[in-house]
Amino acid sequence: MVEGKVPEGRVLSAKSGEDEARLDATLRPRNFGEFVGQAKVVENLRVWIDAARGRQEVLDHVLFTGPPGLGKTTLAHLIAERTGAELYATSGPVLEKAGDLAGVLTKLARGDVLFIDEVHALRRPVAEALYSAMEDFRIDVMLGSGPDASSLRLDLARFTLVGATTRDGLLPAPFRSRFPVAERLEPYPSEDLVRVLQRSADLLGVRLEPEAARLLASRSRGTPRVANRFLRRMRDVAQVRGSEVVDERVATEGLRMLGVDEEGLDALDRRVLQCLVRNRGRPVGLKTIAVSVGEEETTIEEVYEPYLIQRGFLLKTPRGRQATERAFAHLGVAPAEPAPAARDLFGS
């Protein structure tokens, strides 16, 4: 490995592994007052929760949609905190059969919050069993198999399901309709990310200069999880360089080591664009891109592609993905023929 570089990989992925999840938990707000950003979502949740508490009712089921790393898990924790309930967390892929779901649901007391991440990944039998649990607060469990099989109906305590998904288009309509509260989280503007970084720096005991905070925020893809990941790496750089503060110089060096350029793109982002540019702006299929850059199709589509589209570097067409004029300019390559223009959705 070249000194001063990190291995190419998912540096900017908003997905969180076990170690990252534990670190994220240390920075998690303890109440809505500490939560930065998503002001409209937070305001709505406060109203729905306080209204339900005023009527001594259980909060309706809540669905959070939006890209990864924007705070869906954190908001589930804050719902439980504000309602004074216990939170039970799981994920769609973990619940393999209806019996797994029944085991979770029967543990819930009245008012408890069940958080299911990646709720779109629930297997169909599990999702269908969840329908009656959400609507009628009962679940049917099959006992035995074959001619001797029987069904046992279990009554459940009234609970609140909080579902989170990055791919809301995969949710069946009957499932989506059972969430009376649906909120979409949007990428954070830089000013909100600066506040996130300053709060995290205080919790980590890091002195963060305003200029460094603004630089890190501008390259964090509108995602607090990415911003906090940057901050931890800048802390490492400052420590090794013998600096007591993360200033603009440290932040610039750290971002260079991570391979993050002025547009917030990392090595894999640029490899995706290079694949498209090599085809002189002609549409390229997702499978071809995945093979070219050595990454899974779902990772390209869910993690990297959305930001490239938002920044105006990539277009999705019925025939495939296509590099824009901005992509050619960013890589310093002149297109063989006029490339399509795309609007930067972040407005910069």
Secondary structure, 3 states (H helix, E strand, C coil): CCCCCCCCCCCCCCCCCHHHHHHHHHCCCCCHHHCCCCHHHHHHHHHHHHHHHHCCCCCCCEEEECCCCCCHHHHHHHHHHHHCCCEEEEEHHHCCCHHHHHHHHCCCCCCCEEEEECHHHCCHHHHHHHHHHHHHCEEEEEECCHHHCEEEEEECCCCEEEEEECCHHHCCHHHHCCCCEEEECCCCCHHHHHHHHHHHHHHHCCCECHHHHHHHHHCCCCCHHHHHHHHHHHHHHHHHCCCCCECHHHHHHHHHHHCCCCCCCCHHHHHHHHHHHHCCCCCECHHHHHHHHCCCHHHHHHHHHHHHHHCCCEEEECCEEEECHHHHHHHCCCCCCCCCCCCCCCCC
